Amino acid sequence: MAANKGEKLATCDAMGIDKLTEMLIDGQTQTAIAAKLKVSKATLIAWIAADPDRSARVREARIAAASTYAENAAEGLRAAADPFALAKAKELAHHLRWQASKADPRSYGDKLEIDSRTTFTDLTDEALDAKLAMLEAKRLAADKGNDDAIAG
């Protein structure tokens, strides 16, 4: 007979958040973890979502796991012994790099560079000075926001 919902959640509780985050950082999927626990993926996800602290710790574990994905991609490429294995490793590496970019976009995401040019015509000196002051204030606010993000 299948275990009831309470028993399944108790199984997750018995594993604990420390073990779960360790497994995620090691690169294990939620599907694989749920299978080891003999619970559904939905049960595991519900257990994580039921507690804000657990949710936050899982988010941080996924960010930390990004380096595991990148390392696994490199290891797979190095271990390829023949052209078929290399082609397979390249596909897997592509997926693992994509997964890393989603888990930790700050470290593994695409770097975006935005180049913006504005031409001011038909503006009085006062209007141009006001526009320049507004743009400078926005730049300073953005710089302060980046400094706060780096410090936090």
ABEGO torsion letter per residue (X at the ends): XBBBAAAAAAAAAAAEAAAAAAAAAAGBBAAAAAAAAGBBAAAAAAAAAABAAAAAAAAAAAAAAAAAAAAAAAAAAAABABAAAAAAAAAAAAAAAAAAAAABAAAABBBBBBBBBBBBBGBBAAAAAAAAAAAAAAAAAAAAAAAAAAAX
